[in-house]
Amino acid sequence: MPIRRLPPGAEYDPNRVLDAIIAKLRLKNDAALSRLLEVAPPVISKIRHSTLPIGATLLLRMHEESEYSIGELRALMVRQDGRHALVA
């Protein structure tokens, strides 16, 4: 399977997807998100600081809990040219 690359001018921004899930589910903070996703709080912190990528298992868990489609979650992870990417 080929490796997917970011479109030209796009930038990986995991904070957008984390913030979108927190807002959609009306969670208080990252600690509440970590409990919901059943991961340790440092995992969310490492994702926010771009030291740990969002893996397939966590992406599926985000999908299950938030009801965002996988495509919507992937689109939320990308910031294009300093603007927010549109979610299809």
Backbone bond lengths (Angstrom), bond angles and torsions (degrees), N, CA, C in turn:
res aa  C-N    CA-C-N  psi(-1)  N-CA   C-N-CA  omega(-1)  CA-C   N-CA-C  phi
1 M - - - 1.452 - - 1.537 108.10 -
2 P 1.333 117.34 130.10 1.466 119.44 -178.34 1.532 111.39 -68.84
3 I 1.322 114.81 150.88 1.469 120.81 176.84 1.515 108.41 -78.39
4 R 1.328 116.02 131.20 1.465 119.62 178.73 1.514 109.43 -83.99
5 R 1.283 116.14 132.38 1.455 122.59 179.30 1.527 109.14 -105.12
6 L 1.310 115.48 155.74 1.461 120.00 175.15 1.523 109.04 -70.93
7 P 1.325 117.46 146.24 1.462 119.41 176.34 1.525 110.52 -62.80
8 P 1.333 117.84 155.08 1.461 120.37 178.38 1.534 110.69 -56.05
9 G 1.313 116.33 135.14 1.463 121.09 179.37 1.517 113.65 83.57
10 A 1.330 117.84 -1.38 1.463 121.44 -178.95 1.524 109.85 -94.56
11 E 1.303 114.86 156.62 1.456 121.40 -178.32 1.528 109.54 -138.15
12 Y 1.337 116.64 136.21 1.461 121.78 178.11 1.517 109.01 -69.39
13 D 1.324 117.21 125.86 1.468 122.10 -179.21 1.526 109.07 -139.15
14 P 1.344 117.51 88.29 1.461 120.09 -177.12 1.527 113.26 -67.20
15 N 1.321 117.93 -20.82 1.465 120.54 -179.88 1.519 112.14 -61.13
16 R 1.315 116.68 -33.35 1.475 120.18 -179.01 1.511 111.87 -62.03
17 V 1.332 117.29 -43.48 1.462 119.76 -178.41 1.524 110.70 -71.84
18 L 1.329 117.47 -39.71 1.469 120.24 177.96 1.524 110.63 -62.86
19 D 1.335 116.50 -45.75 1.468 120.73 -179.86 1.529 111.55 -64.64
20 A 1.326 116.82 -37.04 1.470 120.41 -179.95 1.530 110.84 -65.34
21 I 1.321 116.86 -40.90 1.467 120.05 179.19 1.523 110.31 -68.02
22 I 1.327 116.59 -43.11 1.468 120.37 177.97 1.527 110.21 -58.54
23 A 1.321 116.54 -45.00 1.472 120.48 -179.47 1.528 111.57 -66.68
24 K 1.335 116.84 -46.27 1.467 120.10 -177.14 1.525 111.83 -62.13
25 L 1.331 116.25 -40.41 1.462 120.06 -176.86 1.529 112.85 -93.77
26 R 1.332 115.56 3.18 1.465 122.49 178.35 1.533 111.86 54.02
27 L 1.328 113.87 47.31 1.454 119.74 177.13 1.519 109.25 -84.87
28 K 1.324 116.35 156.68 1.457 120.59 -175.23 1.530 112.36 -78.53
29 N 1.340 116.56 -40.15 1.464 119.81 -174.22 1.527 110.76 -165.37
30 D 1.340 115.65 -173.01 1.458 121.14 -179.49 1.530 112.31 -64.51
31 A 1.324 117.28 -31.73 1.471 120.26 178.68 1.533 110.26 -63.36
32 A 1.316 116.32 -42.44 1.470 120.15 177.53 1.530 110.17 -65.16
33 L 1.328 116.80 -38.04 1.463 120.76 177.84 1.526 110.63 -64.39
34 S 1.324 117.13 -42.15 1.460 119.82 -179.62 1.529 110.96 -64.35
35 R 1.331 117.32 -37.52 1.472 119.90 176.56 1.526 110.79 -65.26
36 L 1.327 116.62 -42.93 1.464 121.26 179.81 1.526 111.39 -61.67
37 L 1.336 116.00 -43.90 1.462 120.82 -177.58 1.525 112.86 -84.09
38 E 1.331 116.03 -3.89 1.460 122.39 179.10 1.523 112.45 58.96
39 V 1.344 115.04 46.93 1.464 122.04 173.40 1.520 107.68 -127.73
40 A 1.312 116.45 159.27 1.457 120.96 178.23 1.529 109.65 -69.56
41 P 1.338 117.84 145.67 1.469 120.33 179.25 1.530 114.69 -52.68
42 P 1.346 119.65 -36.84 1.476 118.08 177.91 1.530 113.67 -61.58
43 V 1.322 118.14 -24.56 1.464 120.99 177.83 1.527 109.79 -63.99
44 I 1.322 116.96 -45.61 1.471 120.94 178.54 1.525 109.61 -63.08
45 S 1.335 116.79 -42.10 1.465 120.83 179.03 1.531 111.32 -61.58
46 K 1.312 116.94 -43.78 1.471 120.40 179.60 1.523 111.30 -65.70
47 I 1.325 116.95 -36.49 1.472 119.94 176.63 1.528 109.43 -65.69
48 R 1.330 117.20 -44.54 1.474 120.76 179.46 1.523 112.52 -59.72
49 H 1.333 116.53 -34.97 1.463 120.60 -178.36 1.529 112.69 -92.94
50 S 1.328 116.24 11.58 1.471 123.70 177.14 1.526 113.54 57.64
51 T 1.341 116.98 29.84 1.461 119.52 174.33 1.526 110.96 -97.58
52 L 1.323 116.87 -11.83 1.462 122.67 178.08 1.524 107.60 -136.40
53 P 1.336 117.53 124.37 1.470 118.68 178.26 1.524 110.97 -75.83
54 I 1.310 115.67 161.23 1.461 120.71 174.30 1.519 106.89 -79.12
55 G 1.317 116.07 113.39 1.461 121.27 -177.99 1.517 111.93 -82.56
56 A 1.316 115.03 172.14 1.462 121.29 -177.02 1.528 112.13 -61.77
57 T 1.330 117.06 -41.64 1.462 120.46 -178.94 1.518 111.12 -63.35
58 L 1.331 116.14 -44.92 1.457 120.02 179.41 1.530 111.04 -68.00
59 L 1.319 117.23 -37.45 1.461 120.93 177.14 1.533 110.53 -60.73
60 L 1.323 116.74 -42.65 1.467 119.94 177.61 1.524 111.24 -65.09
61 R 1.316 117.05 -39.40 1.471 120.82 178.12 1.527 110.22 -63.94
62 M 1.335 117.10 -41.39 1.468 121.18 176.81 1.525 110.25 -60.28
63 H 1.320 115.97 -43.12 1.472 121.85 178.59 1.526 110.86 -60.84
64 E 1.326 116.62 -46.82 1.463 120.90 -178.64 1.520 112.11 -61.89
65 E 1.314 116.94 -42.58 1.465 120.90 -175.35 1.528 113.01 -80.14
66 S 1.325 117.01 -37.93 1.470 119.80 -173.67 1.523 113.21 -93.32
67 E 1.327 117.04 -20.23 1.453 123.30 -174.55 1.535 113.18 65.96
68 Y 1.348 116.66 13.96 1.461 119.89 166.63 1.522 106.14 -71.83
69 S 1.319 117.63 145.42 1.455 119.09 174.77 1.528 108.60 -72.19
70 I 1.323 116.28 162.55 1.461 120.12 177.49 1.530 109.43 -60.60
71 G 1.317 116.97 -39.89 1.467 121.05 177.74 1.516 112.24 -61.45
72 E 1.327 116.85 -41.50 1.472 120.30 178.09 1.522 110.41 -64.84
73 L 1.329 117.24 -42.65 1.463 120.09 178.98 1.527 110.94 -63.00
74 R 1.323 116.37 -42.92 1.475 119.91 178.84 1.530 110.89 -63.81
75 A 1.328 116.65 -40.04 1.471 120.08 178.84 1.525 111.06 -65.39
76 L 1.325 116.69 -35.20 1.458 120.27 178.93 1.523 112.39 -67.84
77 M 1.314 117.69 -22.76 1.469 121.56 -178.92 1.522 112.77 -77.98
78 V 1.317 117.40 -8.62 1.462 121.22 -174.68 1.518 110.42 -114.95
79 R 1.325 114.97 129.90 1.460 121.37 174.17 1.521 106.15 -110.56
80 Q 1.322 116.54 130.33 1.457 120.07 -177.10 1.515 111.16 -111.63
81 D 1.348 115.85 126.15 1.466 123.17 174.54 1.524 113.31 48.01
82 G 1.320 117.46 38.99 1.456 120.31 178.08 1.508 114.57 77.97
83 R 1.329 117.11 -1.30 1.459 121.46 177.31 1.507 108.58 -110.41
84 H 1.311 116.47 164.43 1.448 120.46 177.37 1.513 109.43 -79.03
85 A 1.319 115.73 138.42 1.465 120.74 177.22 1.518 108.90 -72.55
86 L 1.307 116.56 146.18 1.450 121.04 177.09 1.519 109.37 -79.52
87 V 1.312 116.04 139.66 1.458 120.86 177.36 1.521 108.03 -93.38
88 A 1.333 115.40 124.27 1.460 119.95 -178.80 1.498 111.86 -77.86
